[in-house]
Amino acid sequence: MPVFVQVSLVISTLILITIFYGVSQRKNRRRHVPIMVGCGIADILLVVAIIGMRRALPQAMEADTAILRIHLAFSIPALLLWFSAFYSGFMRKKGKCVGFHKFNAIAFLVARTGNWVTSFFVY
């Protein structure tokens, strides 16, 4: 396994652990918000690095194995759900989108955990 893959898996694991910690702090907004924003930025930057270093987009376009298709089925929603989490979190601060933010968080945790599990099989 290439070094970049090993490093990205470690970083992804640390981000996921921190995400779960951030979610556990949801009632303490002073902790929850900065942790989740930091995780979101780190996760998105990790995706950009993987796309750049591993040339992941051409591989994703081919998606020639079942595990890669499954990985993409988790990865794409996880990435998109970060953006809706940021938006709904901002709106929640204004007293709007409270239910949607919770639904988004649950969907995101499922997608991001699935992304993490399948990432060990795609390299």
Backbone as JSON Lines, residues from 0, in Angstrom:
{"i":0,"aa":"M","n":[0.85,-1.17,0.0],"ca":[0.0,0.0,0.0],"c":[0.9,1.24,0.0]}
{"i":1,"aa":"P","n":[0.67,2.16,-0.94],"ca":[1.49,3.37,-1.0],"c":[1.39,4.21,0.28]}
{"i":2,"aa":"V","n":[2.44,4.95,0.55],"ca":[2.51,5.77,1.77],"c":[1.37,6.79,1.8]}
{"i":3,"aa":"F","n":[1.08,7.43,0.67],"ca":[0.01,8.43,0.65],"c":[-1.31,7.8,1.06]}
{"i":4,"aa":"V","n":[-1.57,6.58,0.6],"ca":[-2.81,5.9,0.96],"c":[-2.85,5.64,2.47]}
{"i":5,"aa":"Q","n":[-1.75,5.18,3.03],"ca":[-1.69,4.93,4.46],"c":[-1.92,6.2,5.27]}
{"i":6,"aa":"V","n":[-1.26,7.26,4.85],"ca":[-1.4,8.55,5.55],"c":[-2.84,9.06,5.43]}
{"i":7,"aa":"S","n":[-3.42,8.97,4.24],"ca":[-4.79,9.46,4.07],"c":[-5.79,8.64,4.88]}
{"i":8,"aa":"L","n":[-5.55,7.33,5.03],"ca":[-6.43,6.51,5.87],"c":[-6.32,6.9,7.34]}
{"i":9,"aa":"V","n":[-5.11,7.2,7.8],"ca":[-4.93,7.64,9.19],"c":[-5.62,8.98,9.4]}
{"i":10,"aa":"I","n":[-5.42,9.9,8.48],"ca":[-6.05,11.22,8.6],"c":[-7.57,11.08,8.58]}
{"i":11,"aa":"S","n":[-8.08,10.26,7.66],"ca":[-9.52,10.04,7.58],"c":[-10.08,9.46,8.87]}
{"i":12,"aa":"T","n":[-9.34,8.55,9.48],"ca":[-9.75,7.95,10.75],"c":[-9.79,9.0,11.85]}
{"i":13,"aa":"L","n":[-8.77,9.84,11.91],"ca":[-8.73,10.89,12.93],"c":[-9.88,11.88,12.73]}
{"i":14,"aa":"I","n":[-10.16,12.21,11.48],"ca":[-11.27,13.12,11.19],"c":[-12.58,12.49,11.63]}
{"i":15,"aa":"L","n":[-12.79,11.22,11.31],"ca":[-14.04,10.55,11.67],"c":[-14.22,10.48,13.2]}
{"i":16,"aa":"I","n":[-13.16,10.17,13.91],"ca":[-13.23,10.14,15.38],"c":[-13.6,11.52,15.91]}
{"i":17,"aa":"T","n":[-13.0,12.55,15.33],"ca":[-13.28,13.92,15.77],"c":[-14.71,14.32,15.41]}
{"i":18,"aa":"I","n":[-15.2,13.85,14.26],"ca":[-16.6,14.12,13.88],"c":[-17.54,13.56,14.95]}
{"i":19,"aa":"F","n":[-17.31,12.29,15.34],"ca":[-18.18,11.7,16.35],"c":[-18.07,12.44,17.68]}
{"i":20,"aa":"Y","n":[-16.87,12.89,18.03],"ca":[-16.73,13.69,19.24],"c":[-17.5,15.0,19.09]}
{"i":21,"aa":"G","n":[-17.37,15.65,17.93],"ca":[-18.08,16.9,17.69],"c":[-19.59,16.73,17.78]}
{"i":22,"aa":"V","n":[-20.1,15.64,17.24],"ca":[-21.53,15.37,17.33],"c":[-21.94,15.16,18.79]}
{"i":23,"aa":"S","n":[-21.09,14.5,19.56],"ca":[-21.4,14.28,20.98],"c":[-21.47,15.6,21.75]}
{"i":24,"aa":"Q","n":[-20.88,16.63,21.2],"ca":[-20.87,17.95,21.84],"c":[-21.95,18.88,21.28]}
{"i":25,"aa":"R","n":[-22.95,18.3,20.61],"ca":[-23.96,19.11,19.92],"c":[-24.73,20.05,20.85]}
{"i":26,"aa":"K","n":[-24.83,19.73,22.11],"ca":[-25.55,20.6,23.04],"c":[-24.68,21.75,23.54]}
{"i":27,"aa":"N","n":[-23.39,21.63,23.32],"ca":[-22.45,22.69,23.7],"c":[-21.98,23.36,22.39]}
{"i":28,"aa":"R","n":[-22.71,24.37,21.98],"ca":[-22.42,25.0,20.68],"c":[-21.02,25.58,20.59]}
{"i":29,"aa":"R","n":[-20.48,26.04,21.71],"ca":[-19.12,26.61,21.7],"c":[-18.09,25.58,21.3]}
{"i":30,"aa":"R","n":[-18.35,24.31,21.59],"ca":[-17.45,23.24,21.17],"c":[-17.88,22.66,19.83]}
{"i":31,"aa":"H","n":[-19.17,22.38,19.71],"ca":[-19.69,21.68,18.54],"c":[-19.38,22.4,17.23]}
{"i":32,"aa":"V","n":[-19.68,23.67,17.17],"ca":[-19.53,24.41,15.91],"c":[-18.08,24.44,15.42]}
{"i":33,"aa":"P","n":[-17.1,24.87,16.24],"ca":[-15.73,24.9,15.72],"c":[-15.18,23.51,15.38]}
{"i":34,"aa":"I","n":[-15.56,22.5,16.17],"ca":[-15.08,21.15,15.88],"c":[-15.61,20.69,14.54]}
{"i":35,"aa":"M","n":[-16.91,20.87,14.31],"ca":[-17.51,20.39,13.07],"c":[-17.05,21.2,11.85]}
{"i":36,"aa":"V","n":[-16.89,22.49,12.01],"ca":[-16.37,23.3,10.9],"c":[-14.94,22.86,10.57]}
{"i":37,"aa":"G","n":[-14.13,22.66,11.59],"ca":[-12.75,22.19,11.37],"c":[-12.72,20.84,10.69]}
{"i":38,"aa":"C","n":[-13.58,19.93,11.14],"ca":[-13.64,18.6,10.52],"c":[-14.09,18.7,9.07]}
{"i":39,"aa":"G","n":[-15.07,19.55,8.83],"ca":[-15.56,19.72,7.46],"c":[-14.48,20.23,6.53]}
{"i":40,"aa":"I","n":[-13.76,21.24,6.97],"ca":[-12.68,21.79,6.16],"c":[-11.59,20.75,5.94]}
{"i":41,"aa":"A","n":[-11.2,20.06,7.02],"ca":[-10.16,19.03,6.9],"c":[-10.59,17.9,5.97]}
{"i":42,"aa":"D","n":[-11.84,17.48,6.09],"ca":[-12.35,16.38,5.26],"c":[-12.4,16.78,3.79]}
{"i":43,"aa":"I","n":[-12.86,17.97,3.51],"ca":[-12.93,18.45,2.13],"c":[-11.52,18.6,1.55]}
{"i":44,"aa":"L","n":[-10.59,19.11,2.34],"ca":[-9.2,19.21,1.87],"c":[-8.59,17.83,1.63]}
{"i":45,"aa":"L","n":[-8.95,16.85,2.45],"ca":[-8.48,15.49,2.24],"c":[-9.01,14.94,0.92]}
{"i":46,"aa":"V","n":[-10.27,15.19,0.62],"ca":[-10.84,14.75,-0.66],"c":[-10.1,15.4,-1.82]}
{"i":47,"aa":"V","n":[-9.83,16.69,-1.72],"ca":[-9.1,17.4,-2.78],"c":[-7.7,16.79,-2.95]}
{"i":48,"aa":"A","n":[-7.03,16.49,-1.84],"ca":[-5.7,15.89,-1.92],"c":[-5.75,14.51,-2.57]}
{"i":49,"aa":"I","n":[-6.75,13.72,-2.21],"ca":[-6.89,12.38,-2.8],"c":[-7.17,12.49,-4.29]}
{"i":50,"aa":"I","n":[-8.02,13.41,-4.67],"ca":[-8.32,13.6,-6.09],"c":[-7.05,14.02,-6.83]}
{"i":51,"aa":"G","n":[-6.28,14.92,-6.23],"ca":[-5.07,15.4,-6.89],"c":[-3.93,14.39,-6.91]}
{"i":52,"aa":"M","n":[-3.68,13.75,-5.79],"ca":[-2.53,12.85,-5.68],"c":[-2.78,11.48,-6.3]}
{"i":53,"aa":"R","n":[-3.99,10.99,-6.18],"ca":[-4.28,9.64,-6.65],"c":[-5.02,9.61,-7.97]}
{"i":54,"aa":"R","n":[-5.27,10.81,-8.52],"ca":[-6.04,10.91,-9.76],"c":[-7.33,10.1,-9.64]}
{"i":55,"aa":"A","n":[-8.07,10.4,-8.59],"ca":[-9.25,9.64,-8.24],"c":[-10.44,9.87,-9.18]}
{"i":56,"aa":"L","n":[-10.52,11.04,-9.8],"ca":[-11.66,11.29,-10.68],"c":[-11.7,10.36,-11.89]}
{"i":57,"aa":"P","n":[-10.6,10.17,-12.6],"ca":[-10.66,9.21,-13.72],"c":[-11.02,7.79,-13.26]}
{"i":58,"aa":"Q","n":[-10.53,7.39,-12.1],"ca":[-10.87,6.07,-11.56],"c":[-12.35,6.0,-11.22]}
{"i":59,"aa":"A","n":[-12.87,7.08,-10.66],"ca":[-14.28,7.11,-10.29],"c":[-15.17,7.07,-11.52]}
{"i":60,"aa":"M","n":[-14.73,7.71,-12.6],"ca":[-15.52,7.7,-13.84],"c":[-15.64,6.29,-14.42]}
{"i":61,"aa":"E","n":[-14.58,5.51,-14.24],"ca":[-14.6,4.13,-14.75],"c":[-15.38,3.23,-13.8]}
{"i":62,"aa":"A","n":[-15.16,3.38,-12.48],"ca":[-15.84,2.6,-11.44],"c":[-16.07,1.17,-11.88]}
{"i":63,"aa":"D","n":[-14.96,0.47,-12.12],"ca":[-15.02,-0.86,-12.72],"c":[-15.18,-2.01,-11.72]}
{"i":64,"aa":"T","n":[-15.18,-1.71,-10.42],"ca":[-15.37,-2.77,-9.43],"c":[-16.56,-2.44,-8.53]}
{"i":65,"aa":"A","n":[-17.16,-3.47,-7.98],"ca":[-18.32,-3.28,-7.1],"c":[-17.95,-2.46,-5.88]}
{"i":66,"aa":"I","n":[-16.79,-2.75,-5.29],"ca":[-16.4,-2.03,-4.07],"c":[-16.18,-0.54,-4.36]}
{"i":67,"aa":"L","n":[-15.65,-0.22,-5.52],"ca":[-15.47,1.19,-5.87],"c":[-16.82,1.87,-6.05]}
{"i":68,"aa":"R","n":[-17.77,1.18,-6.66],"ca":[-19.12,1.75,-6.81],"c":[-19.76,1.97,-5.43]}
{"i":69,"aa":"I","n":[-19.59,1.0,-4.54],"ca":[-20.14,1.14,-3.18],"c":[-19.45,2.3,-2.46]}
{"i":70,"aa":"H","n":[-18.13,2.38,-2.6],"ca":[-17.38,3.48,-1.99],"c":[-17.89,4.84,-2.49]}
{"i":71,"aa":"L","n":[-18.1,4.94,-3.78],"ca":[-18.62,6.19,-4.34],"c":[-20.04,6.48,-3.87]}
{"i":72,"aa":"A","n":[-20.83,5.43,-3.67],"ca":[-22.2,5.61,-3.19],"c":[-22.23,6.2,-1.78]}
{"i":73,"aa":"F","n":[-21.18,5.99,-1.01],"ca":[-21.06,6.62,0.31],"c":[-20.32,7.96,0.22]}
{"i":74,"aa":"S","n":[-19.28,8.03,-0.61],"ca":[-18.39,9.19,-0.63],"c":[-19.03,10.44,-1.2]}
{"i":75,"aa":"I","n":[-19.74,10.3,-2.3],"ca":[-20.35,11.48,-2.93],"c":[-21.39,12.11,-2.0]}
{"i":76,"aa":"P","n":[-22.33,11.32,-1.46],"ca":[-23.28,11.94,-0.5],"c":[-22.58,12.53,0.72]}
{"i":77,"aa":"A","n":[-21.55,11.86,1.24],"ca":[-20.85,12.39,2.41],"c":[-20.28,13.78,2.12]}
{"i":78,"aa":"L","n":[-19.68,13.92,0.96],"ca":[-19.11,15.22,0.58],"c":[-20.21,16.27,0.43]}
{"i":79,"aa":"L","n":[-21.28,15.93,-0.26],"ca":[-22.38,16.89,-0.46],"c":[-23.08,17.24,0.84]}
{"i":80,"aa":"L","n":[-23.19,16.26,1.73],"ca":[-23.87,16.52,3.01],"c":[-23.08,17.46,3.91]}
{"i":81,"aa":"W","n":[-21.76,17.58,3.7],"ca":[-21.0,18.6,4.44],"c":[-21.56,19.98,4.14]}
{"i":82,"aa":"F","n":[-21.82,20.24,2.85],"ca":[-22.28,21.58,2.46],"c":[-23.67,21.87,3.0]}
{"i":83,"aa":"S","n":[-24.57,20.87,2.96],"ca":[-25.89,21.1,3.53],"c":[-25.82,21.2,5.06]}
{"i":84,"aa":"A","n":[-24.85,20.52,5.67],"ca":[-24.67,20.65,7.13],"c":[-24.21,22.06,7.49]}
{"i":85,"aa":"F","n":[-23.29,22.6,6.72],"ca":[-22.84,23.97,6.98],"c":[-24.01,24.94,6.84]}
{"i":86,"aa":"Y","n":[-24.78,24.79,5.77],"ca":[-25.92,25.7,5.53],"c":[-26.98,25.54,6.62]}
{"i":87,"aa":"S","n":[-27.38,24.29,6.88],"ca":[-28.44,24.08,7.85],"c":[-27.97,24.43,9.28]}
{"i":88,"aa":"G","n":[-26.69,24.24,9.55],"ca":[-26.15,24.64,10.85],"c":[-26.19,26.15,11.02]}
{"i":89,"aa":"F","n":[-25.86,26.86,9.95],"ca":[-25.93,28.33,9.98],"c":[-27.38,28.77,10.17]}
{"i":90,"aa":"M","n":[-28.31,28.11,9.47],"ca":[-29.72,28.46,9.6],"c":[-30.26,28.06,10.98]}
{"i":91,"aa":"R","n":[-29.77,26.96,11.53],"ca":[-30.2,26.5,12.84],"c":[-29.85,27.53,13.91]}
{"i":92,"aa":"K","n":[-28.71,28.16,13.72],"ca":[-28.29,29.21,14.66],"c":[-29.33,30.34,14.69]}
{"i":93,"aa":"K","n":[-30.04,30.51,13.58],"ca":[-31.09,31.53,13.49],"c":[-32.46,30.98,13.9]}
{"i":94,"aa":"G","n":[-32.47,29.71,14.35],"ca":[-33.73,29.11,14.79],"c":[-34.5,28.41,13.68]}
{"i":95,"aa":"K","n":[-33.89,28.26,12.52],"ca":[-34.54,27.6,11.38],"c":[-33.82,26.28,11.08]}
{"i":96,"aa":"C","n":[-34.46,25.42,10.34],"ca":[-33.86,24.16,9.85],"c":[-33.4,23.23,10.96]}
{"i":97,"aa":"V","n":[-33.99,23.3,12.14],"ca":[-33.54,22.47,13.26],"c":[-33.72,20.99,12.94]}
{"i":98,"aa":"G","n":[-34.9,20.62,12.48],"ca":[-35.16,19.22,12.14],"c":[-34.31,18.74,10.97]}
{"i":99,"aa":"F","n":[-34.17,19.6,9.98],"ca":[-33.37,19.23,8.82],"c":[-31.9,19.03,9.19]}
{"i":100,"aa":"H","n":[-31.39,19.87,10.06],"ca":[-29.99,19.75,10.48],"c":[-29.75,18.41,11.17]}
{"i":101,"aa":"K","n":[-30.69,17.99,11.99],"ca":[-30.57,16.69,12.67],"c":[-30.64,15.55,11.66]}
{"i":102,"aa":"F","n":[-31.59,15.6,10.73],"ca":[-31.7,14.58,9.69],"c":[-30.43,14.53,8.85]}
{"i":103,"aa":"N","n":[-29.92,15.7,8.49],"ca":[-28.7,15.8,7.7],"c":[-27.53,15.16,8.45]}
{"i":104,"aa":"A","n":[-27.46,15.41,9.76],"ca":[-26.37,14.85,10.58],"c":[-26.42,13.32,10.58]}
{"i":105,"aa":"I","n":[-27.6,12.75,10.71],"ca":[-27.73,11.3,10.73],"c":[-27.33,10.72,9.37]}
{"i":106,"aa":"A","n":[-27.85,11.32,8.31],"ca":[-27.51,10.86,6.95],"c":[-26.01,11.0,6.71]}
{"i":107,"aa":"F","n":[-25.43,12.1,7.16],"ca":[-24.0,12.32,6.98],"c":[-23.18,11.27,7.73]}
{"i":108,"aa":"L","n":[-23.55,10.99,8.98],"ca":[-22.79,10.0,9.77],"c":[-22.83,8.62,9.12]}
{"i":109,"aa":"V","n":[-23.97,8.25,8.56],"ca":[-24.07,6.97,7.85],"c":[-23.17,6.99,6.62]}
{"i":110,"aa":"A","n":[-23.26,8.07,5.83],"ca":[-22.47,8.16,4.6],"c":[-20.97,8.23,4.89]}
{"i":111,"aa":"R","n":[-20.59,9.03,5.85],"ca":[-19.15,9.2,6.15],"c":[-18.56,7.94,6.77]}
{"i":112,"aa":"T","n":[-19.33,7.25,7.59],"ca":[-18.85,5.99,8.16],"c":[-18.72,4.94,7.06]}
{"i":113,"aa":"G","n":[-19.69,4.88,6.16],"ca":[-19.6,3.96,5.03],"c":[-18.42,4.28,4.13]}
{"i":114,"aa":"N","n":[-18.17,5.56,3.95],"ca":[-17.0,6.01,3.18],"c":[-15.72,5.52,3.83]}
{"i":115,"aa":"W","n":[-15.64,5.65,5.14],"ca":[-14.43,5.24,5.87],"c":[-14.22,3.74,5.78]}
{"i":116,"aa":"V","n":[-15.27,2.96,6.0],"ca":[-15.15,1.5,5.96],"c":[-14.7,1.04,4.57]}
{"i":117,"aa":"T","n":[-15.36,1.55,3.54],"ca":[-15.02,1.09,2.18],"c":[-13.68,1.61,1.7]}
{"i":118,"aa":"S","n":[-13.19,2.69,2.3],"ca":[-11.9,3.24,1.86],"c":[-10.74,2.27,2.09]}
{"i":119,"aa":"F","n":[-10.9,1.36,3.03],"ca":[-9.85,0.37,3.29],"c":[-9.77,-0.69,2.18]}
{"i":120,"aa":"F","n":[-10.79,-0.76,1.35],"ca":[-10.82,-1.75,0.28],"c":[-10.54,-1.15,-1.1]}
{"i":121,"aa":"V","n":[-10.44,0.19,-1.16],"ca":[-10.24,0.88,-2.44],"c":[-8.88,1.57,-2.4]}
{"i":122,"aa":"Y","n":[-7.88,0.98,-2.99],"ca":[-6.57,1.63,-3.11],"c":[-5.79,1.09,-4.25]}
